[in-house]
Amino acid sequence: MPKEIVGYVKLQIKGGQANPAPPVGPALGQRGINIMEFCKSFNEKTKSFMGKPVPVVITVYKDKKFDFIIKSPPASHFIKEAAKLKGGSKEPGRVVVGSITMKQAQQIAKEKMKDLNALDLEQATKIICGSARSMGIEVKE
């Protein structure tokens, strides 16, 4: 018989750096989850993403146990990294703050493929290009 699910908690934590401080502690504490147990297993599984923001979806069960799914860092993080920028444009559509190449967009799409709602690499690349444009970053051929 499957476990009864009480709810889900979605967080974005830097890879390998989960600790009981906010936002992790309060979000998990109110669900009755063992915070240190989560932090240890999350940090172990996200060593390869060290320092990058990593979205995680935590499934909370009735018996206070939990599972979690780690997703790849957001597309905006990869785009900023490729364009070597700290942040996007304050006025996207009017002010262009940087650029990435189509090859870089394809590379980002390959990394994000499992989290994107796309059937093939071409569609995924279009999604990444749209994200870049909405950040005020130009995509060059």
N, CA, C and O atoms as CSV, one atom per row, in Angstrom:
chain,resi,resn,atom,element,x,y,z
A,1,MET,N,N,0.845,-1.190,0.000
A,1,MET,CA,C,0.000,0.000,0.000
A,1,MET,C,C,0.886,1.249,0.000
A,1,MET,O,O,1.806,1.344,0.813
A,2,PRO,N,N,0.627,2.213,-0.901
A,2,PRO,CA,C,1.479,3.400,-0.957
A,2,PRO,C,C,1.309,4.291,0.274
A,2,PRO,O,O,0.252,4.319,0.905
A,3,LYS,N,N,2.385,5.020,0.596
A,3,LYS,CA,C,2.345,5.935,1.734
A,3,LYS,C,C,1.389,7.085,1.420
A,3,LYS,O,O,1.226,7.473,0.263
A,4,GLU,N,N,0.758,7.626,2.469
A,4,GLU,CA,C,-0.161,8.745,2.280
A,4,GLU,C,C,0.632,10.050,2.259
A,4,GLU,O,O,1.375,10.355,3.193
A,5,ILE,N,N,0.462,10.818,1.175
A,5,ILE,CA,C,1.186,12.082,1.005
A,5,ILE,C,C,0.419,13.204,1.697
A,5,ILE,O,O,-0.779,13.385,1.480
A,6,VAL,N,N,1.138,13.955,2.536
A,6,VAL,CA,C,0.541,15.085,3.246
A,6,VAL,C,C,0.678,16.355,2.405
A,6,VAL,O,O,-0.234,17.181,2.381
A,7,GLY,N,N,1.811,16.516,1.717
A,7,GLY,CA,C,2.007,17.716,0.911
A,7,GLY,C,C,3.369,17.747,0.260
A,7,GLY,O,O,4.173,16.822,0.379
A,8,TYR,N,N,3.599,18.858,-0.439
A,8,TYR,CA,C,4.860,19.074,-1.134
A,8,TYR,C,C,5.463,20.396,-0.678
A,8,TYR,O,O,4.738,21.341,-0.367
A,9,VAL,N,N,6.779,20.459,-0.641
A,9,VAL,CA,C,7.487,21.701,-0.323
A,9,VAL,C,C,8.458,21.948,-1.458
A,9,VAL,O,O,9.290,21.095,-1.766
A,10,LYS,N,N,8.356,23.129,-2.093
A,10,LYS,CA,C,9.280,23.484,-3.175
A,10,LYS,C,C,10.225,24.560,-2.658
A,10,LYS,O,O,9.792,25.596,-2.153
A,11,LEU,N,N,11.509,24.300,-2.791
A,11,LEU,CA,C,12.541,25.240,-2.340
A,11,LEU,C,C,13.612,25.373,-3.404
A,11,LEU,O,O,13.752,24.520,-4.281
A,12,GLN,N,N,14.361,26.453,-3.312
A,12,GLN,CA,C,15.539,26.619,-4.168
A,12,GLN,C,C,16.711,26.903,-3.232
A,12,GLN,O,O,16.771,27.948,-2.585
A,13,ILE,N,N,17.634,25.954,-3.177
A,13,ILE,CA,C,18.746,26.005,-2.235
A,13,ILE,C,C,20.046,25.901,-3.023
A,13,ILE,O,O,20.100,25.209,-4.039
A,14,LYS,N,N,21.092,26.582,-2.562
A,14,LYS,CA,C,22.394,26.450,-3.230
A,14,LYS,C,C,22.906,25.025,-3.014
A,14,LYS,O,O,22.848,24.489,-1.907
A,15,GLY,N,N,23.406,24.429,-4.093
A,15,GLY,CA,C,23.876,23.048,-4.058
A,15,GLY,C,C,24.948,22.821,-3.008
A,15,GLY,O,O,25.922,23.570,-2.927
A,16,GLY,N,N,24.763,21.777,-2.201
A,16,GLY,CA,C,25.743,21.418,-1.185
A,16,GLY,C,C,25.796,22.361,-0.001
A,16,GLY,O,O,26.695,22.248,0.832
A,17,GLN,N,N,24.834,23.310,0.097
A,17,GLN,CA,C,24.885,24.305,1.174
A,17,GLN,C,C,23.582,24.414,1.948
A,17,GLN,O,O,23.274,25.479,2.482
A,18,ALA,N,N,22.811,23.338,2.021
A,18,ALA,CA,C,21.563,23.369,2.798
A,18,ALA,C,C,21.910,23.392,4.278
A,18,ALA,O,O,22.771,22.637,4.729
A,19,ASN,N,N,21.239,24.258,5.038
A,19,ASN,CA,C,21.411,24.311,6.481
A,19,ASN,C,C,20.072,24.667,7.124
A,19,ASN,O,O,19.157,25.108,6.429
A,20,PRO,N,N,19.940,24.484,8.444
A,20,PRO,CA,C,18.643,24.686,9.098
A,20,PRO,C,C,18.158,26.140,9.134
A,20,PRO,O,O,17.034,26.399,9.565
A,21,ALA,N,N,18.969,27.073,8.697
A,21,ALA,CA,C,18.556,28.479,8.684
A,21,ALA,C,C,17.466,28.685,7.630
A,21,ALA,O,O,17.282,27.834,6.761
A,22,PRO,N,N,16.740,29.811,7.699
A,22,PRO,CA,C,15.731,30.076,6.661
A,22,PRO,C,C,16.372,30.079,5.285
A,22,PRO,O,O,17.527,30.493,5.179
A,23,PRO,N,N,15.715,29.653,4.242
A,23,PRO,CA,C,14.315,29.234,4.156
A,23,PRO,C,C,14.078,27.762,4.471
A,23,PRO,O,O,12.925,27.345,4.588
A,24,VAL,N,N,15.134,26.961,4.613
A,24,VAL,CA,C,14.977,25.513,4.774
A,24,VAL,C,C,14.316,25.150,6.104
A,24,VAL,O,O,13.318,24.429,6.121
A,25,GLY,N,N,14.852,25.635,7.197
A,25,GLY,CA,C,14.363,25.282,8.527
A,25,GLY,C,C,12.874,25.513,8.725
A,25,GLY,O,O,12.146,24.570,9.036
A,26,PRO,N,N,12.401,26.752,8.552
A,26,PRO,CA,C,10.969,27.017,8.774
A,26,PRO,C,C,10.053,26.227,7.833
A,26,PRO,O,O,8.999,25.748,8.252
A,27,ALA,N,N,10.451,26.091,6.570
A,27,ALA,CA,C,9.608,25.388,5.593
A,27,ALA,C,C,9.445,23.919,5.968
A,27,ALA,O,O,8.353,23.364,5.845
A,28,LEU,N,N,10.521,23.290,6.421
A,28,LEU,CA,C,10.451,21.870,6.774
A,28,LEU,C,C,9.947,21.666,8.201
A,28,LEU,O,O,9.257,20.686,8.480
A,29,GLY,N,N,10.285,22.580,9.097
A,29,GLY,CA,C,9.866,22.475,10.497
A,29,GLY,C,C,8.362,22.473,10.651
A,29,GLY,O,O,7.828,21.716,11.462
A,30,GLN,N,N,7.668,23.299,9.894
A,30,GLN,CA,C,6.212,23.359,10.027
A,30,GLN,C,C,5.533,22.096,9.504
A,30,GLN,O,O,4.373,21.834,9.823
A,31,ARG,N,N,6.260,21.310,8.698
A,31,ARG,CA,C,5.725,20.024,8.219
A,31,ARG,C,C,6.154,18.864,9.111
A,31,ARG,O,O,5.717,17.731,8.913
A,32,GLY,N,N,7.017,19.148,10.104
A,32,GLY,CA,C,7.448,18.112,11.035
A,32,GLY,C,C,8.547,17.212,10.503
A,32,GLY,O,O,8.720,16.095,10.990
A,33,ILE,N,N,9.295,17.681,9.510
A,33,ILE,CA,C,10.371,16.880,8.922
A,33,ILE,C,C,11.657,17.084,9.727
A,33,ILE,O,O,11.908,18.171,10.246
A,34,ASN,N,N,12.464,16.026,9.824
A,34,ASN,CA,C,13.770,16.120,10.465
A,34,ASN,C,C,14.680,16.969,9.562
A,34,ASN,O,O,15.133,16.507,8.515
A,35,ILE,N,N,14.935,18.197,9.977
A,35,ILE,CA,C,15.654,19.172,9.144
A,35,ILE,C,C,17.093,18.738,8.884
A,35,ILE,O,O,17.568,18.828,7.752
A,36,MET,N,N,17.791,18.272,9.914
A,36,MET,CA,C,19.198,17.887,9.737
A,36,MET,C,C,19.331,16.672,8.813
A,36,MET,O,O,20.278,16.583,8.031
A,37,GLU,N,N,18.386,15.747,8.904
A,37,GLU,CA,C,18.411,14.570,8.028
A,37,GLU,C,C,18.275,15.010,6.562
A,37,GLU,O,O,18.975,14.506,5.685
A,38,PHE,N,N,17.359,15.961,6.314
A,38,PHE,CA,C,17.189,16.480,4.956
A,38,PHE,C,C,18.458,17.182,4.486
A,38,PHE,O,O,18.936,16.931,3.379
A,39,CYS,N,N,19.005,18.061,5.326
A,39,CYS,CA,C,20.191,18.842,4.948
A,39,CYS,C,C,21.357,17.925,4.581
A,39,CYS,O,O,22.029,18.149,3.574
A,40,LYS,N,N,21.602,16.887,5.399
A,40,LYS,CA,C,22.709,15.974,5.120
A,40,LYS,C,C,22.531,15.252,3.791
A,40,LYS,O,O,23.466,15.184,2.993
A,41,SER,N,N,21.326,14.705,3.542
A,41,SER,CA,C,21.122,13.957,2.297
A,41,SER,C,C,21.100,14.887,1.084
A,41,SER,O,O,21.584,14.510,0.018
A,42,PHE,N,N,20.545,16.102,1.227
A,42,PHE,CA,C,20.533,17.067,0.118
A,42,PHE,C,C,21.958,17.477,-0.237
A,42,PHE,O,O,22.330,17.484,-1.411
A,43,ASN,N,N,22.755,17.817,0.772
A,43,ASN,CA,C,24.135,18.248,0.535
A,43,ASN,C,C,24.957,17.142,-0.124
A,43,ASN,O,O,25.794,17.412,-0.985
A,44,GLU,N,N,24.714,15.903,0.282
A,44,GLU,CA,C,25.423,14.762,-0.297
A,44,GLU,C,C,25.091,14.618,-1.785
A,44,GLU,O,O,25.981,14.399,-2.606
A,45,LYS,N,N,23.797,14.741,-2.126
A,45,LYS,CA,C,23.359,14.530,-3.506
A,45,LYS,C,C,23.657,15.717,-4.424
A,45,LYS,O,O,23.659,15.558,-5.645
A,46,THR,N,N,23.908,16.897,-3.865
A,46,THR,CA,C,24.108,18.082,-4.719
A,46,THR,C,C,25.536,18.607,-4.698
A,46,THR,O,O,25.767,19.775,-5.011
A,47,LYS,N,N,26.494,17.766,-4.336
A,47,LYS,CA,C,27.898,18.203,-4.341
A,47,LYS,C,C,28.333,18.674,-5.725
A,47,LYS,O,O,29.143,19.595,-5.840
A,48,SER,N,N,27.798,18.046,-6.780
A,48,SER,CA,C,28.199,18.417,-8.141
A,48,SER,C,C,27.671,19.798,-8.545
A,48,SER,O,O,28.203,20.410,-9.471
A,49,PHE,N,N,26.636,20.294,-7.863
A,49,PHE,CA,C,26.069,21.619,-8.164
A,49,PHE,C,C,26.548,22.656,-7.151
A,49,PHE,O,O,25.878,23.673,-6.967
A,50,MET,N,N,27.666,22.439,-6.500
A,50,MET,CA,C,28.137,23.293,-5.413
A,50,MET,C,C,28.038,24.782,-5.751
A,50,MET,O,O,28.622,25.247,-6.730
A,51,GLY,N,N,27.289,25.523,-4.928
A,51,GLY,CA,C,27.165,26.971,-5.087
A,51,GLY,C,C,26.109,27.425,-6.081
A,51,GLY,O,O,25.773,28.609,-6.116
A,52,LYS,N,N,25.576,26.510,-6.893
A,52,LYS,CA,C,24.544,26.893,-7.868
A,52,LYS,C,C,23.168,26.729,-7.229
A,52,LYS,O,O,22.974,25.823,-6.418
A,53,PRO,N,N,22.206,27.590,-7.579
A,53,PRO,CA,C,20.860,27.415,-7.021
A,53,PRO,C,C,20.215,26.152,-7.591
A,53,PRO,O,O,20.179,25.965,-8.807
A,54,VAL,N,N,19.711,25.295,-6.722
A,54,VAL,CA,C,19.129,24.017,-7.155
A,54,VAL,C,C,17.683,23.932,-6.651
A,54,VAL,O,O,17.446,23.931,-5.443
A,55,PRO,N,N,16.715,23.861,-7.580
A,55,PRO,CA,C,15.329,23.657,-7.146
A,55,PRO,C,C,15.141,22.224,-6.650
A,55,PRO,O,O,15.688,21.278,-7.216
A,56,VAL,N,N,14.358,22.086,-5.586
A,56,VAL,CA,C,14.087,20.765,-5.031
A,56,VAL,C,C,12.605,20.693,-4.655
A,56,VAL,O,O,12.042,21.642,-4.111
A,57,VAL,N,N,11.985,19.546,-4.958
A,57,VAL,CA,C,10.590,19.316,-4.581
A,57,VAL,C,C,10.588,18.197,-3.548
A,57,VAL,O,O,10.976,17.066,-3.842
A,58,ILE,N,N,10.145,18.526,-2.329
A,58,ILE,CA,C,10.150,17.569,-1.227
A,58,ILE,C,C,8.727,17.038,-1.046
A,58,ILE,O,O,7.784,17.809,-0.872
A,59,THR,N,N,8.588,15.716,-1.090
A,59,THR,CA,C,7.293,15.075,-0.860
A,59,THR,C,C,7.240,14.662,0.604
A,59,THR,O,O,8.086,13.900,1.070
A,60,VAL,N,N,6.236,15.170,1.334
A,60,VAL,CA,C,6.109,14.889,2.761
A,60,VAL,C,C,5.009,13.850,2.962
A,60,VAL,O,O,3.897,14.005,2.457
A,61,TYR,N,N,5.332,12.780,3.709
A,61,TYR,CA,C,4.370,11.717,3.976
A,61,TYR,C,C,3.773,11.861,5.377
A,61,TYR,O,O,4.295,12.590,6.220
A,62,LYS,N,N,2.671,11.151,5.605
A,62,LYS,CA,C,1.933,11.249,6.868
A,62,LYS,C,C,2.792,10.848,8.071
A,62,LYS,O,O,2.643,11.415,9.153
A,63,ASP,N,N,3.693,9.869,7.888
A,63,ASP,CA,C,4.538,9.399,8.992
A,63,ASP,C,C,5.789,10.260,9.190
A,63,ASP,O,O,6.750,9.819,9.821
A,64,LYS,N,N,5.781,11.491,8.654
A,64,LYS,CA,C,6.873,12.486,8.768
A,64,LYS,C,C,8.135,12.103,8.000
A,64,LYS,O,O,9.175,12.741,8.164
A,65,LYS,N,N,8.054,11.083,7.177
A,65,LYS,CA,C,9.179,10.735,6.298
A,65,LYS,C,C,9.071,11.617,5.059
A,65,LYS,O,O,8.046,12.261,4.840
A,66,PHE,N,N,10.122,11.646,4.255
A,66,PHE,CA,C,10.111,12.488,3.065
A,66,PHE,C,C,10.971,11.898,1.959
A,66,PHE,O,O,11.874,11.099,2.209
A,67,ASP,N,N,10.673,12.307,0.734
A,67,ASP,CA,C,11.495,12.029,-0.443
A,67,ASP,C,C,11.716,13.370,-1.101
A,67,ASP,O,O,10.940,14.303,-0.892
A,68,PHE,N,N,12.767,13.477,-1.897
A,68,PHE,CA,C,12.899,14.722,-2.649
A,68,PHE,C,C,13.465,14.477,-4.032
A,68,PHE,O,O,14.233,13.543,-4.262
A,69,ILE,N,N,13.059,15.353,-4.951
A,69,ILE,CA,C,13.515,15.296,-6.338
A,69,ILE,C,C,14.335,16.547,-6.581
A,69,ILE,O,O,13.875,17.664,-6.344
A,70,ILE,N,N,15.550,16.350,-7.054
A,70,ILE,CA,C,16.439,17.472,-7.353
A,70,ILE,C,C,16.333,17.781,-8.838
A,70,ILE,O,O,16.451,16.887,-9.676
A,71,LYS,N,N,16.110,19.051,-9.160
A,71,LYS,CA,C,16.036,19.465,-10.558
A,71,LYS,C,C,17.337,20.180,-10.908
A,71,LYS,O,O,18.147,20.471,-10.028
A,72,SER,N,N,17.535,20.461,-12.187
A,72,SER,CA,C,18.749,21.165,-12.576
A,72,SER,C,C,18.592,22.664,-12.283
A,72,SER,O,O,17.467,23.162,-12.230
A,73,PRO,N,N,19.695,23.384,-12.095
A,73,PRO,CA,C,19.615,24.815,-11.809
A,73,PRO,C,C,18.769,25.547,-12.862
A,73,PRO,O,O,18.657,25.077,-13.994
A,74,PRO,N,N,18.176,26.691,-12.498
A,74,PRO,CA,C,17.315,27.419,-13.431
A,74,PRO,C,C,18.055,27.855,-14.700
A,74,PRO,O,O,19.265,28.081,-14.687
A,75,ALA,N,N,17.300,27.966,-15.790
A,75,ALA,CA,C,17.878,28.389,-17.068
A,75,ALA,C,C,18.522,29.762,-16.922
A,75,ALA,O,O,19.576,30.016,-17.505
A,76,SER,N,N,17.901,30.648,-16.151
A,76,SER,CA,C,18.446,31.996,-15.980
A,76,SER,C,C,19.852,31.959,-15.387
A,76,SER,O,O,20.696,32.786,-15.731
A,77,HIS,N,N,20.102,31.000,-14.497
A,77,HIS,CA,C,21.444,30.867,-13.909
A,77,HIS,C,C,22.467,30.516,-14.991
A,77,HIS,O,O,23.535,31.123,-15.065
A,78,PHE,N,N,22.127,29.522,-15.836
A,78,PHE,CA,C,23.039,29.115,-16.907
A,78,PHE,C,C,23.246,30.248,-17.923
A,78,PHE,O,O,24.355,30.450,-18.420
A,79,ILE,N,N,22.170,30.982,-18.225
A,79,ILE,CA,C,22.267,32.077,-19.195
A,79,ILE,C,C,23.184,33.176,-18.652
A,79,ILE,O,O,24.048,33.679,-19.371
A,80,LYS,N,N,22.996,33.546,-17.381
A,80,LYS,CA,C,23.860,34.575,-16.779
A,80,LYS,C,C,25.308,34.110,-16.761
A,80,LYS,O,O,26.220,34.902,-16.997
A,81,GLU,N,N,25.525,32.820,-16.479
A,81,GLU,CA,C,26.870,32.251,-16.456
A,81,GLU,C,C,27.513,32.329,-17.844
A,81,GLU,O,O,28.679,32.699,-17.978
A,82,ALA,N,N,26.731,31.971,-18.884
A,82,ALA,CA,C,27.253,31.982,-20.260
A,82,ALA,C,C,27.570,33.404,-20.726
A,82,ALA,O,O,28.545,33.629,-21.443
A,83,ALA,N,N,26.728,34.366,-20.306
A,83,ALA,CA,C,26.940,35.760,-20.724
A,83,ALA,C,C,27.908,36.493,-19.798
A,83,ALA,O,O,28.237,37.658,-20.023
A,84,LYS,N,N,28.364,35.793,-18.748
A,84,LYS,CA,C,29.283,36.362,-17.751
A,84,LYS,C,C,28.710,37.637,-17.128
A,84,LYS,O,O,29.385,38.664,-17.060
A,85,LEU,N,N,27.455,37.556,-16.674
A,85,LEU,CA,C,26.770,38.692,-16.055
A,85,LEU,C,C,26.330,38.347,-14.635
A,85,LEU,O,O,26.173,37.176,-14.290
A,86,LYS,N,N,26.133,39.382,-13.817
A,86,LYS,CA,C,25.609,39.196,-12.465
A,86,LYS,C,C,24.088,39.104,-12.477
A,86,LYS,O,O,23.493,38.397,-11.664
A,87,GLY,N,N,23.459,39.833,-13.417
A,87,GLY,CA,C,22.000,39.848,-13.481
A,87,GLY,C,C,21.526,40.268,-14.853
A,87,GLY,O,O,22.319,40.662,-15.708
A,88,GLY,N,N,20.217,40.181,-15.055
A,88,GLY,CA,C,19.627,40.556,-16.337
A,88,GLY,C,C,19.406,42.058,-16.432
A,88,GLY,O,O,19.818,42.818,-15.556
A,89,SER,N,N,18.751,42.470,-17.504
A,89,SER,CA,C,18.474,43.879,-17.755
A,89,SER,C,C,17.368,44.375,-16.829
A,89,SER,O,O,16.460,43.622,-16.477
A,90,LYS,N,N,17.451,45.660,-16.432
A,90,LYS,CA,C,16.388,46.275,-15.647
A,90,LYS,C,C,15.187,46.560,-16.544
A,90,LYS,O,O,14.052,46.629,-16.073
A,91,GLU,N,N,15.451,46.726,-17.855
A,91,GLU,CA,C,14.393,46.986,-18.834
A,91,GLU,C,C,14.537,46.034,-20.021
A,91,GLU,O,O,14.965,46.453,-21.097
A,92,PRO,N,N,14.182,44.744,-19.838
A,92,PRO,CA,C,14.317,43.805,-20.963
A,92,PRO,C,C,13.422,44.222,-22.128
A,92,PRO,O,O,12.306,44.699,-21.923
A,93,GLY,N,N,13.916,44.039,-23.343
A,93,GLY,CA,C,13.174,44.473,-24.524
A,93,GLY,C,C,13.636,45.838,-25.003
A,93,GLY,O,O,13.538,46.145,-26.191
A,94,ARG,N,N,14.139,46.659,-24.090
A,94,ARG,CA,C,14.643,47.988,-24.453
A,94,ARG,C,C,16.161,48.055,-24.312
A,94,ARG,O,O,16.860,48.565,-25.187
A,95,VAL,N,N,16.657,47.527,-23.188
A,95,VAL,CA,C,18.089,47.601,-22.898
A,95,VAL,C,C,18.687,46.195,-22.967
A,95,VAL,O,O,18.259,45.290,-22.251
A,96,VAL,N,N,19.677,46.029,-23.834
A,96,VAL,CA,C,20.379,44.752,-23.953
A,96,VAL,C,C,21.642,44.842,-23.105
A,96,VAL,O,O,22.459,45.746,-23.283
A,97,VAL,N,N,21.796,43.884,-22.168
A,97,VAL,CA,C,22.949,43.947,-21.266
A,97,VAL,C,C,24.067,42.987,-21.642
A,97,VAL,O,O,25.175,43.091,-21.115
A,98,GLY,N,N,23.791,42.053,-22.547
A,98,GLY,CA,C,24.822,41.093,-22.931
A,98,GLY,C,C,24.314,40.201,-24.037
A,98,GLY,O,O,23.221,40.405,-24.566
A,99,SER,N,N,25.118,39.208,-24.386
A,99,SER,CA,C,24.698,38.289,-25.442
A,99,SER,C,C,25.304,36.909,-25.218
A,99,SER,O,O,26.342,36.753,-24.574
A,100,ILE,N,N,24.609,35.906,-25.778
A,100,ILE,CA,C,25.128,34.548,-25.814
A,100,ILE,C,C,24.996,34.059,-27.253
A,100,ILE,O,O,24.226,34.615,-28.035
A,101,THR,N,N,25.742,33.029,-27.593
A,101,THR,CA,C,25.655,32.493,-28.955
A,101,THR,C,C,24.595,31.399,-29.000
A,101,THR,O,O,24.177,30.878,-27.966
A,102,MET,N,N,24.171,31.064,-30.204
A,102,MET,CA,C,23.189,29.988,-30.385
A,102,MET,C,C,23.765,28.668,-29.866
A,102,MET,O,O,23.037,27.835,-29.326
A,103,LYS,N,N,25.076,28.486,-30.037
A,103,LYS,CA,C,25.738,27.261,-29.558
A,103,LYS,C,C,25.638,27.165,-28.030
A,103,LYS,O,O,25.399,26.085,-27.490
A,104,GLN,N,N,25.822,28.295,-27.336
A,104,GLN,CA,C,25.691,28.311,-25.874
A,104,GLN,C,C,24.250,27.997,-25.465
A,104,GLN,O,O,24.017,27.270,-24.500
A,105,ALA,N,N,23.280,28.553,-26.211
A,105,ALA,CA,C,21.863,28.292,-25.921
A,105,ALA,C,C,21.555,26.801,-26.078
A,105,ALA,O,O,20.815,26.230,-25.277
A,106,GLN,N,N,22.125,26.172,-27.113
A,106,GLN,CA,C,21.917,24.737,-27.313
A,106,GLN,C,C,22.538,23.924,-26.174
A,106,GLN,O,O,21.962,22.935,-25.721
A,107,GLN,N,N,23.701,24.346,-25.725
A,107,GLN,CA,C,24.369,23.655,-24.622
A,107,GLN,C,C,23.519,23.728,-23.352
A,107,GLN,O,O,23.368,22.732,-22.644
A,108,ILE,N,N,22.964,24.917,-23.066
A,108,ILE,CA,C,22.092,25.099,-21.895
A,108,ILE,C,C,20.846,24.222,-22.046
A,108,ILE,O,O,20.405,23.587,-21.089
A,109,ALA,N,N,20.284,24.194,-23.263
A,109,ALA,CA,C,19.082,23.379,-23.527
A,109,ALA,C,C,19.364,21.900,-23.273
A,109,ALA,O,O,18.505,21.191,-22.748
A,110,LYS,N,N,20.561,21.424,-23.640
A,110,LYS,CA,C,20.924,20.017,-23.390
A,110,LYS,C,C,20.937,19.722,-21.891
A,110,LYS,O,O,20.445,18.683,-21.451
A,111,GLU,N,N,21.508,20.650,-21.107
A,111,GLU,CA,C,21.588,20.455,-19.663
A,111,GLU,C,C,20.211,20.501,-19.006
A,111,GLU,O,O,19.956,19.779,-18.042
A,112,LYS,N,N,19.321,21.352,-19.530
A,112,LYS,CA,C,17.995,21.550,-18.944
A,112,LYS,C,C,16.927,20.633,-19.538
A,112,LYS,O,O,15.785,20.656,-19.080
A,113,MET,N,N,17.264,19.836,-20.533
A,113,MET,CA,C,16.286,19.064,-21.307
A,113,MET,C,C,15.277,18.296,-20.450
A,113,MET,O,O,14.083,18.318,-20.747
A,114,LYS,N,N,15.729,17.625,-19.403
A,114,LYS,CA,C,14.803,16.803,-18.616
A,114,LYS,C,C,13.782,17.635,-17.842
A,114,LYS,O,O,12.717,17.129,-17.489
A,115,ASP,N,N,14.092,18.903,-17.576
A,115,ASP,CA,C,13.169,19.776,-16.837
A,115,ASP,C,C,12.318,20.664,-17.744
A,115,ASP,O,O,11.397,21.332,-17.273
A,116,LEU,N,N,12.626,20.674,-19.043
A,116,LEU,CA,C,11.869,21.525,-19.958
A,116,LEU,C,C,10.698,20.769,-20.578
A,116,LEU,O,O,10.724,19.544,-20.697
A,117,ASN,N,N,9.686,21.514,-20.967
A,117,ASN,CA,C,8.510,20.928,-21.601
A,117,ASN,C,C,8.710,20.956,-23.116
A,117,ASN,O,O,7.992,21.657,-23.830
A,118,ALA,N,N,9.683,20.195,-23.598
A,118,ALA,CA,C,10.017,20.190,-25.025
A,118,ALA,C,C,10.272,18.754,-25.479
A,118,ALA,O,O,10.743,17.913,-24.713
A,119,LEU,N,N,9.947,18.498,-26.746
A,119,LEU,CA,C,10.108,17.148,-27.286
A,119,LEU,C,C,11.506,16.903,-27.842
A,119,LEU,O,O,12.019,15.786,-27.775
A,120,ASP,N,N,12.115,17.941,-28.387
A,120,ASP,CA,C,13.456,17.766,-28.944
A,120,ASP,C,C,14.346,18.964,-28.612
A,120,ASP,O,O,13.893,19.947,-28.026
A,121,LEU,N,N,15.613,18.864,-28.996
A,121,LEU,CA,C,16.594,19.893,-28.660
A,121,LEU,C,C,16.272,21.235,-29.302
A,121,LEU,O,O,16.515,22.282,-28.702
A,122,GLU,N,N,15.727,21.214,-30.515
A,122,GLU,CA,C,15.396,22.464,-31.211
A,122,GLU,C,C,14.351,23.267,-30.426
A,122,GLU,O,O,14.492,24.479,-30.257
A,123,GLN,N,N,13.299,22.582,-29.948
A,123,GLN,CA,C,12.268,23.254,-29.156
A,123,GLN,C,C,12.841,23.755,-27.830
A,123,GLN,O,O,12.528,24.862,-27.393
A,124,ALA,N,N,13.672,22.945,-27.202
A,124,ALA,CA,C,14.290,23.328,-25.930
A,124,ALA,C,C,15.173,24.557,-26.120
A,124,ALA,O,O,15.205,25.439,-25.261
A,125,THR,N,N,15.892,24.619,-27.245
A,125,THR,CA,C,16.741,25.774,-27.528
A,125,THR,C,C,15.899,27.036,-27.688
A,125,THR,O,O,16.297,28.111,-27.239
A,126,LYS,N,N,14.737,26.907,-28.325
A,126,LYS,CA,C,13.835,28.063,-28.475
A,126,LYS,C,C,13.367,28.571,-27.114
A,126,LYS,O,O,13.257,29.779,-26.903
A,127,ILE,N,N,13.093,27.654,-26.196
A,127,ILE,CA,C,12.680,28.043,-24.842
A,127,ILE,C,C,13.803,28.827,-24.158
A,127,ILE,O,O,13.558,29.863,-23.541
A,128,ILE,N,N,15.034,28.324,-24.274
A,128,ILE,CA,C,16.191,28.987,-23.657
A,128,ILE,C,C,16.408,30.366,-24.291
A,128,ILE,O,O,16.700,31.330,-23.583
A,129,CYS,N,N,16.267,30.466,-25.620
A,129,CYS,CA,C,16.425,31.757,-26.304
A,129,CYS,C,C,15.375,32.749,-25.810
A,129,CYS,O,O,15.674,33.926,-25.611
A,130,GLY,N,N,14.155,32.276,-25.613
A,130,GLY,CA,C,13.092,33.140,-25.086
A,130,GLY,C,C,13.402,33.616,-23.684
A,130,GLY,O,O,13.159,34.777,-23.354
A,131,SER,N,N,13.935,32.732,-22.855
A,131,SER,CA,C,14.321,33.115,-21.495
A,131,SER,C,C,15.417,34.168,-21.527
A,131,SER,O,O,15.387,35.128,-20.758
A,132,ALA,N,N,16.385,33.986,-22.419
A,132,ALA,CA,C,17.489,34.950,-22.544
A,132,ALA,C,C,16.948,36.315,-22.956
A,132,ALA,O,O,17.312,37.335,-22.370
A,133,ARG,N,N,16.065,36.332,-23.978
A,133,ARG,CA,C,15.497,37.610,-24.430
A,133,ARG,C,C,14.708,38.297,-23.318
A,133,ARG,O,O,14.751,39.521,-23.193
A,134,SER,N,N,13.993,37.524,-22.517
A,134,SER,CA,C,13.209,38.123,-21.435
A,134,SER,C,C,14.097,38.654,-20.309
A,134,SER,O,O,13.627,39.384,-19.437
A,135,MET,N,N,15.367,38.292,-20.329
A,135,MET,CA,C,16.334,38.817,-19.363
A,135,MET,C,C,17.118,39.997,-19.944
A,135,MET,O,O,17.965,40.576,-19.264
A,136,GLY,N,N,16.838,40.350,-21.197
A,136,GLY,CA,C,17.579,41.436,-21.839
A,136,GLY,C,C,18.915,40.978,-22.374
A,136,GLY,O,O,19.852,41.770,-22.472
A,137,ILE,N,N,19.015,39.704,-22.723
A,137,ILE,CA,C,20.259,39.145,-23.264
A,137,ILE,C,C,19.990,38.679,-24.680
A,137,ILE,O,O,19.066,37.910,-24.942
A,138,GLU,N,N,20.827,39.168,-25.586
A,138,GLU,CA,C,20.663,38.885,-27.021
A,138,GLU,C,C,21.230,37.506,-27.355
A,138,GLU,O,O,22.241,37.089,-26.790
A,139,VAL,N,N,20.568,36.800,-28.282
A,139,VAL,CA,C,21.083,35.513,-28.752
A,139,VAL,C,C,21.593,35.700,-30.173
A,139,VAL,O,O,20.817,35.987,-31.084
A,140,LYS,N,N,22.896,35.539,-30.361
A,140,LYS,CA,C,23.502,35.730,-31.686
A,140,LYS,C,C,23.696,34.391,-32.362
A,140,LYS,O,O,23.886,33.364,-31.711
A,141,GLU,N,N,23.643,34.422,-33.699
A,141,GLU,CA,C,23.824,33.181,-34.483
A,141,GLU,C,C,25.200,32.601,-34.342
A,141,GLU,O,O,25.497,31.565,-34.938
